[in-house]
Amino acid sequence: SSPGQKLTNPGFESGATDWDFYSDAGGSFSISSNASQGTKGALITIEADGSNVQLHQTGLTLLPNTDYTISFDAYCSSGNDVALTVCQNGPPYTSYGLVGRSVDLTSSWKSFTVQFTTSGFGSTVNDGRLLFWLAPYDQPGDQYHIDNVVLATTAAIAPTPPAITTPPAIRVMKDRR
């Protein structure tokens, strides 16, 4: 896993462990052999479109006023979208800096990256919830595939900047008087 990774079982290789699915209408969450990495991925099948439909992981430790990056692979059989939220896991579900950031899924595997800065709390919290919000996009019959979910501080996964090996050339301007 990446340095600073906040999620457990990010690639669903341990099955559904640490992930929960909720629908107020009708749907199921299972583990599929259809994966973008490894041998397993999440499969959410929508039976009825609800107003609260989410796949989430809770108990996340987050630092205040810190830049985070969420990256994941996903697609929906119909190309319908998903949105991402990071909030307090429990009433009043305070936003922790990311609310309903919509991601434009296609009907085949694609990688996505969402960046946000934590807010809404002043010192380290351990009650964070990352959720994939499927309402209001989901339609009966939709199959959502999600894999390789990474939540980490942006600094932990930022590429190393290139080293400057040759100093820039200094052009001497001749004084034309």
PyMOL commands that set and color helices and strands:
alter all, ss='L'
color gray80, all
select helices_A, chain A and resi 154-157
alter helices_A, ss='H'
color red, helices_A
select strands_A, chain A and resi 20-23+26-32+41-48+53-62+67-76+82-88+95-103+110-117+125-133+143-153
alter strands_A, ss='S'
color yellow, strands_A
deselect
rebuild
show_as cartoon
